[in-house]
Amino acid sequence: MTDPIRIDVWSDVACPWCYIGKRNLETGLAAASEGDDVPLVEVTFHSYELSPDTPADYEGTEIDYLTERKGMPAAQVQQMLAHVTGVASAAGLDYHFETVRPANTVKAHELLHFAKEQGRQHELKERLLAAHFVEGRHVGLIDELVELAVEAGLDADAAREALESERYLDAVRADQSQAAAYGINGVPFFVIDGKYGVSGAQPPEAFTQIVRQVWPEHSGAATA
């Protein structure tokens, strides 16, 4: 049996374009699966911190954070967030930046590595993104992350132990080192079959096209 095409995705749970990119990837893969000779695809998420200097428990809104800590004018921030909200809506996502809680995401990334080991990475990734951008929940605090882990089908005690022990921190740093080796300086970033890099929240059609292009090459090489 032919091995699946690997799609490795570097992203951050506090990155609005990463959630859009994830949804567009899913939509594109669904379209690619229609018809004959359906590509087999395996998606793995990797850690990338957009703002590693963000406090674990920042007091303020997303607008406060971007104006105070990033030095952006409030009007520019509001315009930018309105644009992103519109793009997200087109992808089927209902962003609420007025309730977003800025947070340091390293613990969320540790939890995603734990979830990957448990076979629940995709479920947790979706849960964290929705919690952050749609529901205004805090993805930087251990207690909140444990609750979200349970909602994604993970064991509460095991999730808490994974976070408090920091035993997945090295895996987070390894992902970040790999991103640097690839020259990734923005997310989302998709590596297709270890050969092709795709940057940004591309439209679904782009993912459909590249998977359909890569599949004959991939499956032919695997059966040769």
N, C-alpha and C positions, 0 to 999 in steps of 0.2 A: 504493500500500500504506500502511496506517495505521501511523504511528510507534508504538513501544511506550510504555507508561506508564513514566515514570522513577521509580525509587525510590532516593533518595539517603540513605545510611545514615552517620550520624556515630557512630563507635565507637572503642574502644581495645583493643589486643590483650591488655592486662592487666586487662580488665574482664570478670569472670565472667558478668555479665548480658548482655554483648554477644555472647558465644558462644551463650548460650541464645537470645537474640533472633535471631541469624543462623539458627540451626537451625529455630526456630519460623517464621521468615519463609519459609525454603525449603520447609518442610512445608506451610505455608499456600498458597504459590504452586503447589505440586504439586497440591493439592486444587482450586484455582481453575482449573487447566488441564483438568479433567475435564468432559466434556459438550460441548455446542455453544457456538459463539462464544467460543473460548478467548482470554482476554486476553493480549496481548503485553506483556512486562515486561522492563525493563533495570535491573539493580541496580548501583549504583556506591558504593563505600565511601570515606568521607572521614575525615580525621585529627581525633582528639580525644585529648588527654592528660589522663587523670584525675589523675595525680600527677606533674606535670612536675619536681617537686623531688626525685624518687627518684634516688639515685645510679646511675650506669651499672652498677656492680658491687657491689650491696649484699650484705654478708655476713650471712646469716641467713635464717630462714624467713618465710613469709607471716604467721604468727602473731607472730613477732618484730617484723616491720615494722609491723603494725597496732597492736601494744601499745606499742612503743618510740617510733615516729615519729608515730602518730596518737593516742596516749594512750587507747586503748581497753582496758578490762579483759580479761585473757586468757580468762576464762570466757565473756564476751560474744562475743569473737572466735570462739572454738571453736563456740559455739552458732550464730552467724551463718554460719560456713563449712559447718557440718553441714546447715543449712537450704538453702543454695545448692547444695550437693552433691546433695541430694535433688531439688531442682527441675531441676538439670542432668540427673540420671538419668532423670527423666520425659521429658526432651527427647531422650534417647538419647545423652547425653554422660557420660563416665566421668571425673569430676574427681578429682585427687589433690593436695589442698592441702598435704599433708605434704611434697611434693617441689617445689612451686611456687617459682621463683626470682624474688623481687621485682626489677624492673629498670626503668630509664628507657626509655621506648618511642619516643623521637623517631626513633632510627635505624630502627626497625621501620616507622614511618610513612613515612620517606624511601624505604625499600625498596618499600613498597606502591605509591608513586607511580611508581617505576621499573617495577614489575611491571605496572601499569596501562598504561604506554606500550608494554609488550611484549605486551599482551593476556593477561596471566597474573595479574591482580589477584585474582580469586576463588580460584585455586589457592593463591596465596601467603597470602591471608588465612586460609584454612582451615588451612594448614600451620602458620602462626604461632600460631594459637589452640590447636591440638592440641598443639603443642610446649610451650606455656606451661602449659596447665591439665591436660594428660593425661600428658605425658612428662617434665616437670620440666626442660626445656631452657632455656637462657638466651637471651632475645630482646632483650637489650640490648647485646650485644657483636658487633662486626663479623664476627669469624671465625665465630661460631655462625650469624649471620644469613646469611652467604654459603653455608654448608652447607645451611641451610633453603631458601634461594633455589634452589639446585641441585635439591633434592628436589622443589621446586615447578615444575621445568622451565625454570629460568632459567640463563643463562650465568654461571659463577663469576667470571670476570675482569670482565665488564661490571657485575655486581652489586657487586663490591668497589669498582670505580671510582666507581660511583654513590654509594656510601656515603662513601668517603674524600673525594670532591670536594664533598660536601654540596650538589650541584646541584639536589636536590629539596627542600631545606629550605624554600625560598620557597613551594613548592606546599603543604607541610605548614602553614606559617603562614597561607597564604591560606584553607585549609580551616577553620582555627581562627578566623580573622576572620569568615568566613561564619557559623560556628556562633554567634559572639557577636552578629552582626547578626540572626540568627533568634531570639536569646534562649535558645539551648540552654545549659543549665547541668547537664545530666546525660545519660548515654548508657546504652543505645543510644537514638538518636533517628532517626526515619524521616520523610523528607519525600516525600510521594506526589504525583507529577505537578506538583511545584512549588507546590502549593496547600494540602495537608493535612498537618499534623504529627501524628505518633504517637510518644508517649514511652514508653520502657520495653520490657521483654521480654514483649510481648503474646503470648497463646496463638495457635497457628496459625489458629484459626477467625477471629480478629480480622483477620488479614491476608487470609484468603480473602474475607471479607465486604467489606472496603474495596476490594480490587482489583475484585471483581465489581460493586461500586457505581460505581466510578470509570470502568470500561471503557466502558459505553455513552455516557457523557458525553464521554469522551476520543475514542473512535472516531467519534462523531457529529460532534464539532467538527472532527476532522481531515478528514472527508469532505464537510463542508458547503461 
